[in-house]
Amino acid sequence: MPGNIWLHGVANKGAEGRIVVDKSLGHVFLKGFLAERSDNTIRDKIRPHLNAISALPLGEALAYKATLKDLISRLNDLSQLSLWVAHYDLNKVNVLVNEKCDITALID
C-alpha cells in the first residue's frame, strides 16, 4: 500500500499537515455510512451469529453468557441505529498518508 504511517508522514509539516490529515479522515469516515438503519444487518448477520455463539458450550467464555444474552435481547433497539463501517483502533501508526498528507490507506 502506498504511503507512510501518519506518525512519519506528517513529521516536520506542522499544523498544516495535521489539518490535511484531519480533513482526509473526514472524507474517509463519510464513506463508512452504509444505511439509515441496521435492521437488515442485525437480522441477517448479527442475530444468527450471536445465537450460534450462545448455543455453544462456552468453556472459559461462560462468564460472558449473561452479557451475550443481554445483547441479544437489545438487538431490536440497536436495529434502529445507522449502519457504519468503522475502525476501532485508529491511531498514528495505522493510517497511511502520502507526501501531501492525504490518507492513502487504513491498516491494522
N, CA, C and O atoms as a GROMACS GRO file, in nm:
protein
  432
    1MET      N    1   0.084  -0.117   0.000
    1MET     CA    2   0.000   0.000   0.000
    1MET      C    3   0.089   0.124   0.000
    1MET      O    4   0.189   0.129   0.072
    2PRO      N    5   0.053   0.221  -0.079
    2PRO     CA    6   0.136   0.342  -0.086
    2PRO      C    7   0.119   0.429   0.038
    2PRO      O    8   0.014   0.429   0.102
    3GLY      N    9   0.223   0.501   0.071
    3GLY     CA   10   0.217   0.597   0.180
    3GLY      C   11   0.304   0.558   0.298
    3GLY      O   12   0.354   0.445   0.307
    4ASN      N   13   0.321   0.653   0.386
    4ASN     CA   14   0.394   0.633   0.511
    4ASN      C   15   0.295   0.639   0.626
    4ASN      O   16   0.186   0.695   0.613
    5ILE      N   17   0.333   0.580   0.740
    5ILE     CA   18   0.244   0.590   0.855
    5ILE      C   19   0.229   0.738   0.892
    5ILE      O   20   0.322   0.816   0.877
    6TRP      N   21   0.112   0.772   0.940
    6TRP     CA   22   0.077   0.910   0.976
    6TRP      C   23   0.187   0.972   1.062
    6TRP      O   24   0.226   1.086   1.038
    7LEU      N   25   0.235   0.900   1.159
    7LEU     CA   26   0.337   0.949   1.251
    7LEU      C   27   0.457   1.004   1.177
    7LEU      O   28   0.509   1.110   1.213
    8HIS      N   29   0.503   0.934   1.073
    8HIS     CA   30   0.618   0.978   0.996
    8HIS      C   31   0.579   1.071   0.882
    8HIS      O   32   0.654   1.161   0.845
    9GLY      N   33   0.461   1.049   0.826
    9GLY     CA   34   0.418   1.126   0.709
    9GLY      C   35   0.394   1.273   0.736
    9GLY      O   36   0.407   1.355   0.645
   10VAL      N   37   0.360   1.309   0.860
   10VAL     CA   38   0.336   1.449   0.892
   10VAL      C   39   0.453   1.512   0.966
   10VAL      O   40   0.448   1.629   1.004
   11ALA      N   41   0.559   1.434   0.986
   11ALA     CA   42   0.676   1.486   1.057
   11ALA      C   43   0.727   1.612   0.986
   11ALA      O   44   0.740   1.614   0.864
   12ASN      N   45   0.754   1.714   1.062
   12ASN     CA   46   0.807   1.842   1.013
   12ASN      C   47   0.709   1.918   0.924
   12ASN      O   48   0.750   2.010   0.853
   13LYS      N   49   0.582   1.882   0.925
   13LYS     CA   50   0.483   1.954   0.842
   13LYS      C   51   0.390   2.038   0.928
   13LYS      O   52   0.302   2.107   0.875
   14GLY      N   53   0.408   2.033   1.059
   14GLY     CA   54   0.333   2.118   1.149
   14GLY      C   55   0.182   2.105   1.141
   14GLY      O   56   0.128   2.001   1.103
   15ALA      N   57   0.116   2.215   1.177
   15ALA     CA   58  -0.030   2.217   1.180
   15ALA      C   59  -0.090   2.194   1.042
   15ALA      O   60  -0.196   2.132   1.030
   16GLU      N   61  -0.023   2.241   0.938
   16GLU     CA   62  -0.076   2.224   0.802
   16GLU      C   63  -0.092   2.076   0.768
   16GLU      O   64  -0.194   2.036   0.710
   17GLY      N   65   0.006   1.995   0.804
   17GLY     CA   66  -0.001   1.852   0.779
   17GLY      C   67  -0.114   1.786   0.856
   17GLY      O   68  -0.187   1.703   0.802
   18ARG      N   69  -0.128   1.824   0.984
   18ARG     CA   70  -0.236   1.768   1.066
   18ARG      C   71  -0.374   1.807   1.014
   18ARG      O   72  -0.467   1.727   1.018
   19ILE      N   73  -0.387   1.930   0.965
   19ILE     CA   74  -0.515   1.975   0.910
   19ILE      C   75  -0.553   1.893   0.787
   19ILE      O   76  -0.669   1.854   0.772
   20VAL      N   77  -0.456   1.868   0.699
   20VAL     CA   78  -0.484   1.788   0.579
   20VAL      C   79  -0.526   1.647   0.618
   20VAL      O   80  -0.622   1.593   0.562
   21VAL      N   81  -0.455   1.587   0.715
   21VAL     CA   82  -0.491   1.452   0.760
   21VAL      C   83  -0.632   1.452   0.819
   21VAL      O   84  -0.711   1.363   0.790
   22ASP      N   85  -0.663   1.551   0.902
   22ASP     CA   86  -0.796   1.558   0.963
   22ASP      C   87  -0.906   1.570   0.858
   22ASP      O   88  -1.008   1.501   0.867
   23LYS      N   89  -0.886   1.655   0.758
   23LYS     CA   90  -0.986   1.668   0.651
   23LYS      C   91  -0.999   1.537   0.574
   23LYS      O   92  -1.109   1.495   0.539
   24SER      N   93  -0.885   1.474   0.547
   24SER     CA   94  -0.886   1.349   0.473
   24SER      C   95  -0.958   1.239   0.553
   24SER      O   96  -1.031   1.159   0.496
   25LEU      N   97  -0.937   1.236   0.685
   25LEU     CA   98  -1.007   1.140   0.770
   25LEU      C   99  -1.158   1.162   0.763
   25LEU      O  100  -1.236   1.066   0.758
   26GLY      N  101  -1.200   1.288   0.762
   26GLY     CA  102  -1.342   1.319   0.750
   26GLY      C  103  -1.401   1.261   0.622
   26GLY      O  104  -1.511   1.206   0.624
   27HIS      N  105  -1.329   1.274   0.511
   27HIS     CA  106  -1.376   1.219   0.384
   27HIS      C  107  -1.384   1.066   0.389
   27HIS      O  108  -1.477   1.006   0.336
   28VAL      N  109  -1.285   1.004   0.453
   28VAL     CA  110  -1.284   0.858   0.466
   28VAL      C  111  -1.404   0.812   0.549
   28VAL      O  112  -1.472   0.717   0.511
   29PHE      N  113  -1.429   0.879   0.662
   29PHE     CA  114  -1.537   0.836   0.750
   29PHE      C  115  -1.675   0.857   0.688
   29PHE      O  116  -1.767   0.781   0.717
   30LEU      N  117  -1.690   0.958   0.603
   30LEU     CA  118  -1.818   0.976   0.534
   30LEU      C  119  -1.853   0.855   0.449
   30LEU      O  120  -1.971   0.823   0.432
   31LYS      N  121  -1.752   0.789   0.396
   31LYS     CA  122  -1.775   0.671   0.313
   31LYS      C  123  -1.816   0.550   0.396
   31LYS      O  124  -1.862   0.450   0.342
   32GLY      N  125  -1.799   0.558   0.529
   32GLY     CA  126  -1.833   0.447   0.616
   32GLY      C  127  -1.982   0.433   0.643
   32GLY      O  128  -2.026   0.330   0.692
   33PHE      N  129  -2.060   0.536   0.611
   33PHE     CA  130  -2.205   0.531   0.632
   33PHE      C  131  -2.266   0.440   0.527
   33PHE      O  132  -2.250   0.462   0.408
   34LEU      N  133  -2.338   0.337   0.572
   34LEU     CA  134  -2.394   0.240   0.479
   34LEU      C  135  -2.547   0.244   0.469
   34LEU      O  136  -2.602   0.219   0.362
   35ALA      N  137  -2.615   0.275   0.580
   35ALA     CA  138  -2.761   0.273   0.576
   35ALA      C  139  -2.818   0.352   0.693
   35ALA      O  140  -2.753   0.370   0.796
   36GLU      N  141  -2.942   0.399   0.675
   36GLU     CA  142  -3.013   0.474   0.781
   36GLU      C  143  -3.038   0.387   0.904
   36GLU      O  144  -3.038   0.436   1.017
   37ARG      N  145  -3.061   0.258   0.881
   37ARG     CA  146  -3.092   0.166   0.990
   37ARG      C  147  -3.006   0.041   0.975
   37ARG      O  148  -2.955   0.010   0.868
   38SER      N  149  -2.991  -0.031   1.086
   38SER     CA  150  -2.909  -0.152   1.088
   38SER      C  151  -2.992  -0.280   1.086
   38SER      O  152  -2.937  -0.389   1.101
   39ASP      N  153  -3.124  -0.269   1.069
   39ASP     CA  154  -3.211  -0.385   1.089
   39ASP      C  155  -3.180  -0.503   0.999
   39ASP      O  156  -3.182  -0.617   1.045
   40ASN      N  157  -3.151  -0.481   0.871
   40ASN     CA  158  -3.120  -0.594   0.782
   40ASN      C  159  -2.993  -0.665   0.825
   40ASN      O  160  -2.987  -0.788   0.826
   41THR      N  161  -2.891  -0.589   0.860
   41THR     CA  162  -2.764  -0.649   0.902
   41THR      C  163  -2.780  -0.724   1.034
   41THR      O  164  -2.726  -0.833   1.050
   42ILE      N  165  -2.855  -0.666   1.126
   42ILE     CA  166  -2.878  -0.734   1.253
   42ILE      C  167  -2.957  -0.862   1.231
   42ILE      O  168  -2.923  -0.966   1.288
   43ARG      N  169  -3.060  -0.857   1.148
   43ARG     CA  170  -3.143  -0.976   1.121
   43ARG      C  171  -3.063  -1.085   1.049
   43ARG      O  172  -3.071  -1.202   1.085
   44ASP      N  173  -2.986  -1.046   0.946
   44ASP     CA  174  -2.921  -1.144   0.859
   44ASP      C  175  -2.784  -1.190   0.906
   44ASP      O  176  -2.741  -1.300   0.873
   45LYS      N  177  -2.714  -1.107   0.982
   45LYS     CA  178  -2.576  -1.139   1.020
   45LYS      C  179  -2.556  -1.149   1.171
   45LYS      O  180  -2.511  -1.252   1.222
   46ILE      N  181  -2.589  -1.041   1.241
   46ILE     CA  182  -2.552  -1.033   1.383
   46ILE      C  183  -2.633  -1.128   1.470
   46ILE      O  184  -2.576  -1.203   1.549
   47ARG      N  185  -2.767  -1.125   1.457
   47ARG     CA  186  -2.850  -1.212   1.542
   47ARG      C  187  -2.816  -1.360   1.522
   47ARG      O  188  -2.798  -1.431   1.621
   48PRO      N  189  -2.807  -1.411   1.397
   48PRO     CA  190  -2.771  -1.552   1.381
   48PRO      C  191  -2.634  -1.586   1.439
   48PRO      O  192  -2.614  -1.693   1.497
   49HIS      N  193  -2.539  -1.494   1.424
   49HIS     CA  194  -2.405  -1.519   1.477
   49HIS      C  195  -2.407  -1.524   1.630
   49HIS      O  196  -2.350  -1.616   1.689
   50LEU      N  197  -2.473  -1.427   1.693
   50LEU     CA  198  -2.480  -1.426   1.839
   50LEU      C  199  -2.559  -1.546   1.892
   50LEU      O  200  -2.523  -1.603   1.995
   51ASN      N  201  -2.666  -1.584   1.824
   51ASN     CA  202  -2.742  -1.702   1.866
   51ASN      C  203  -2.657  -1.829   1.856
   51ASN      O  204  -2.665  -1.916   1.942
   52ALA      N  205  -2.577  -1.839   1.751
   52ALA     CA  206  -2.488  -1.955   1.735
   52ALA      C  207  -2.385  -1.959   1.847
   52ALA      O  208  -2.356  -2.066   1.902
   53ILE      N  209  -2.328  -1.844   1.880
   53ILE     CA  210  -2.230  -1.839   1.990
   53ILE      C  211  -2.298  -1.876   2.121
   53ILE      O  212  -2.242  -1.952   2.201
   54SER      N  213  -2.417  -1.824   2.143
   54SER     CA  214  -2.490  -1.851   2.267
   54SER      C  215  -2.522  -1.999   2.283
   54SER      O  216  -2.530  -2.048   2.395
   55ALA      N  217  -2.541  -2.070   2.173
   55ALA     CA  218  -2.576  -2.212   2.178
   55ALA      C  219  -2.456  -2.303   2.203
   55ALA      O  220  -2.473  -2.420   2.236
   56LEU      N  221  -2.334  -2.250   2.187
   56LEU     CA  222  -2.214  -2.332   2.206
   56LEU      C  223  -2.185  -2.355   2.353
   56LEU      O  224  -2.222  -2.273   2.438
   57PRO      N  225  -2.118  -2.468   2.385
   57PRO     CA  226  -2.064  -2.482   2.521
   57PRO      C  227  -1.943  -2.388   2.531
   57PRO      O  228  -1.841  -2.413   2.466
   58LEU      N  229  -1.954  -2.284   2.609
   58LEU     CA  230  -1.858  -2.174   2.601
   58LEU      C  231  -1.730  -2.192   2.683
   58LEU      O  232  -1.637  -2.113   2.665
   59GLY      N  233  -1.722  -2.288   2.770
   59GLY     CA  234  -1.600  -2.308   2.847
   59GLY      C  235  -1.559  -2.182   2.922
   59GLY      O  236  -1.632  -2.134   3.008
   60GLU      N  237  -1.441  -2.128   2.889
   60GLU     CA  238  -1.389  -2.010   2.957
   60GLU      C  239  -1.477  -1.887   2.937
   60GLU      O  240  -1.478  -1.797   3.021
   61ALA      N  241  -1.551  -1.882   2.828
   61ALA     CA  242  -1.636  -1.767   2.800
   61ALA      C  243  -1.771  -1.774   2.870
   61ALA      O  244  -1.856  -1.686   2.852
   62LEU      N  245  -1.791  -1.877   2.951
   62LEU     CA  246  -1.919  -1.894   3.021
   62LEU      C  247  -1.954  -1.771   3.105
   62LEU      O  248  -2.071  -1.737   3.120
   63ALA      N  249  -1.853  -1.705   3.158
   63ALA     CA  250  -1.876  -1.586   3.240
   63ALA      C  251  -1.943  -1.474   3.159
   63ALA      O  252  -2.003  -1.384   3.217
   64TYR      N  253  -1.932  -1.478   3.028
   64TYR     CA  254  -1.988  -1.373   2.942
   64TYR      C  255  -2.125  -1.409   2.886
   64TYR      O  256  -2.185  -1.329   2.814
   65LYS      N  257  -2.176  -1.526   2.919
   65LYS     CA  258  -2.303  -1.572   2.862
   65LYS      C  259  -2.418  -1.478   2.898
   65LYS      O  260  -2.504  -1.452   2.813
   66ALA      N  261  -2.423  -1.427   3.020
   66ALA     CA  262  -2.529  -1.334   3.060
   66ALA      C  263  -2.521  -1.204   2.980
   66ALA      O  264  -2.623  -1.150   2.938
   67THR      N  265  -2.400  -1.156   2.957
   67THR     CA  266  -2.381  -1.035   2.876
   67THR      C  267  -2.426  -1.060   2.734
   67THR      O  268  -2.490  -0.974   2.672
   68LEU      N  269  -2.394  -1.176   2.680
   68LEU     CA  270  -2.434  -1.212   2.545
   68LEU      C  271  -2.587  -1.217   2.533
   68LEU      O  272  -2.644  -1.165   2.437
   69LYS      N  273  -2.653  -1.279   2.630
   69LYS     CA  274  -2.800  -1.286   2.628
   69LYS      C  275  -2.861  -1.146   2.636
   69LYS      O  276  -2.960  -1.116   2.570
   70ASP      N  277  -2.801  -1.060   2.719
   70ASP     CA  278  -2.850  -0.922   2.731
   70ASP      C  279  -2.836  -0.849   2.597
   70ASP      O  280  -2.927  -0.777   2.556
   71LEU      N  281  -2.723  -0.867   2.530
   71LEU     CA  282  -2.702  -0.804   2.400
   71LEU      C  283  -2.804  -0.854   2.298
   71LEU      O  284  -2.862  -0.775   2.223
   72ILE      N  285  -2.827  -0.983   2.296
   72ILE     CA  286  -2.927  -1.040   2.204
   72ILE      C  287  -3.065  -0.980   2.231
   72ILE      O  288  -3.139  -0.951   2.137
   73SER      N  289  -3.098  -0.960   2.358
   73SER     CA  290  -3.230  -0.904   2.391
   73SER      C  291  -3.243  -0.758   2.349
   73SER      O  292  -3.355  -0.708   2.339
   74ARG      N  293  -3.132  -0.689   2.325
   74ARG     CA  294  -3.135  -0.548   2.287
   74ARG      C  295  -3.120  -0.525   2.136
   74ARG      O  296  -3.118  -0.410   2.091
   75LEU      N  297  -3.108  -0.630   2.060
   75LEU     CA  298  -3.083  -0.614   1.916
   75LEU      C  299  -3.194  -0.537   1.845
   75LEU      O  300  -3.165  -0.462   1.752
   76ASN      N  301  -3.318  -0.554   1.886
   76ASN     CA  302  -3.426  -0.479   1.821
   76ASN      C  303  -3.408  -0.329   1.838
   76ASN      O  304  -3.432  -0.252   1.745
   77ASP      N  305  -3.364  -0.287   1.957
   77ASP     CA  306  -3.336  -0.145   1.979
   77ASP      C  307  -3.218  -0.098   1.895
   77ASP      O  308  -3.221   0.010   1.837
   78LEU      N  309  -3.114  -0.181   1.888
   78LEU     CA  310  -2.995  -0.144   1.812
   78LEU      C  311  -3.023  -0.135   1.662
   78LEU      O  312  -2.954  -0.062   1.591
   79SER      N  313  -3.122  -0.207   1.615
   79SER     CA  314  -3.150  -0.209   1.471
   79SER      C  315  -3.199  -0.074   1.420
   79SER      O  316  -3.201  -0.052   1.298
   80GLN      N  317  -3.237   0.015   1.509
   80GLN     CA  318  -3.283   0.148   1.469
   80GLN      C  319  -3.166   0.243   1.443
   80GLN      O  320  -3.185   0.350   1.385
   81LEU      N  321  -3.046   0.204   1.484
   81LEU     CA  322  -2.929   0.290   1.466
   81LEU      C  323  -2.878   0.283   1.322
   81LEU      O  324  -2.902   0.185   1.251
   82SER      N  325  -2.809   0.388   1.281
   82SER     CA  326  -2.746   0.389   1.149
   82SER      C  327  -2.639   0.281   1.141
   82SER      O  328  -2.582   0.241   1.243
   83LEU      N  329  -2.613   0.234   1.021
   83LEU     CA  330  -2.512   0.131   0.999
   83LEU      C  331  -2.385   0.197   0.945
   83LEU      O  332  -2.388   0.264   0.842
   84TRP      N  333  -2.277   0.178   1.015
   84TRP     CA  334  -2.148   0.236   0.978
   84TRP      C  335  -2.041   0.128   0.975
   84TRP      O  336  -2.047   0.032   1.052
   85VAL      N  337  -1.946   0.143   0.888
   85VAL     CA  338  -1.823   0.064   0.893
   85VAL      C  339  -1.722   0.154   0.962
   85VAL      O  340  -1.702   0.268   0.921
   86ALA      N  341  -1.659   0.103   1.066
   86ALA     CA  342  -1.568   0.186   1.145
   86ALA      C  343  -1.439   0.111   1.175
   86ALA      O  344  -1.433  -0.012   1.165
   87HIS      N  345  -1.338   0.186   1.211
   87HIS     CA  346  -1.209   0.131   1.252
   87HIS      C  347  -1.193   0.169   1.398
   87HIS      O  348  -1.180   0.287   1.431
   88TYR      N  349  -1.192   0.069   1.486
   88TYR     CA  350  -1.195   0.098   1.629
   88TYR      C  351  -1.057   0.111   1.694
   88TYR      O  352  -1.048   0.129   1.815
   89ASP      N  353  -0.952   0.102   1.616
   89ASP     CA  354  -0.817   0.114   1.671
   89ASP      C  355  -0.737   0.215   1.589
   89ASP      O  356  -0.618   0.194   1.564
   90LEU      N  357  -0.801   0.322   1.549
   90LEU     CA  358  -0.735   0.420   1.464
   90LEU      C  359  -0.632   0.497   1.545
   90LEU      O  360  -0.662   0.551   1.651
   91ASN      N  361  -0.509   0.502   1.495
   91ASN     CA  362  -0.403   0.578   1.560
   91ASN      C  363  -0.300   0.619   1.455
   91ASN      O  364  -0.315   0.587   1.338
   92LYS      N  365  -0.197   0.689   1.497
   92LYS     CA  366  -0.098   0.745   1.404
   92LYS      C  367  -0.008   0.641   1.340
   92LYS      O  368   0.076   0.676   1.257
   93VAL      N  369  -0.023   0.516   1.377
   93VAL     CA  370   0.060   0.410   1.319
   93VAL      C  371  -0.017   0.330   1.214
   93VAL      O  372   0.044   0.267   1.128
   94ASN      N  373  -0.150   0.331   1.218
   94ASN     CA  374  -0.224   0.252   1.120
   94ASN      C  375  -0.304   0.335   1.020
   94ASN      O  376  -0.400   0.287   0.959
   95VAL      N  377  -0.263   0.460   1.004
   95VAL     CA  378  -0.314   0.546   0.897
   95VAL      C  379  -0.197   0.578   0.806
   95VAL      O  380  -0.096   0.631   0.852
   96LEU      N  381  -0.210   0.547   0.678
   96LEU     CA  382  -0.104   0.578   0.582
   96LEU      C  383  -0.139   0.706   0.508
   96LEU      O  384  -0.254   0.727   0.468
   97VAL      N  385  -0.038   0.791   0.489
   97VAL     CA  386  -0.057   0.918   0.419
   97VAL      C  387   0.047   0.933   0.310
   97VAL      O  388   0.156   0.876   0.318
   98ASN      N  389   0.013   1.012   0.207
   98ASN     CA  390   0.109   1.039   0.100
   98ASN      C  391   0.190   1.164   0.135
   98ASN      O  392   0.178   1.218   0.245
   99GLU      N  393   0.272   1.209   0.041
   99GLU     CA  394   0.359   1.325   0.066
   99GLU      C  395   0.281   1.454   0.089
   99GLU      O  396   0.334   1.549   0.145
  100LYS      N  397   0.155   1.458   0.046
  100LYS     CA  398   0.070   1.576   0.068
  100LYS      C  399  -0.014   1.561   0.195
  100LYS      O  400  -0.096   1.648   0.225
  101CYS      N  401   0.006   1.452   0.269
  101CYS     CA  402  -0.065   1.419   0.393
  101CYS      C  403  -0.208   1.375   0.370
  101CYS      O  404  -0.287   1.371   0.465
  102ASP      N  405  -0.245   1.341   0.247
  102ASP     CA  406  -0.376   1.281   0.220
  102ASP      C  407  -0.370   1.133   0.258
  102ASP      O  408  -0.268   1.068   0.236
  103ILE      N  409  -0.477   1.080   0.313
  103ILE     CA  410  -0.481   0.940   0.353
  103ILE      C  411  -0.485   0.851   0.230
  103ILE      O  412  -0.564   0.871   0.139
  104THR      N  413  -0.397   0.750   0.230
  104THR     CA  414  -0.394   0.653   0.121
  104THR      C  415  -0.450   0.518   0.164
  104THR      O  416  -0.494   0.439   0.080
  105ALA      N  417  -0.448   0.489   0.296
  105ALA     CA  418  -0.499   0.360   0.343
  105ALA      C  419  -0.516   0.362   0.495
  105ALA      O  420  -0.450   0.439   0.565
  106LEU      N  421  -0.606   0.276   0.543
  106LEU     CA  422  -0.619   0.246   0.686
  106LEU      C  423  -0.578   0.101   0.701
  106LEU      O  424  -0.630   0.014   0.631
  107ILE      N  425  -0.487   0.074   0.793
  107ILE     CA  426  -0.438  -0.062   0.814
  107ILE      C  427  -0.454  -0.099   0.960
  107ILE      O  428  -0.486  -0.014   1.043
  108ASP      N  429  -0.432  -0.225   0.991
  108ASP     CA  430  -0.434  -0.268   1.131
  108ASP      C  431  -0.341  -0.384   1.150
  108ASP      O  432  -0.329  -0.436   1.262
   0.00000   0.00000   0.00000
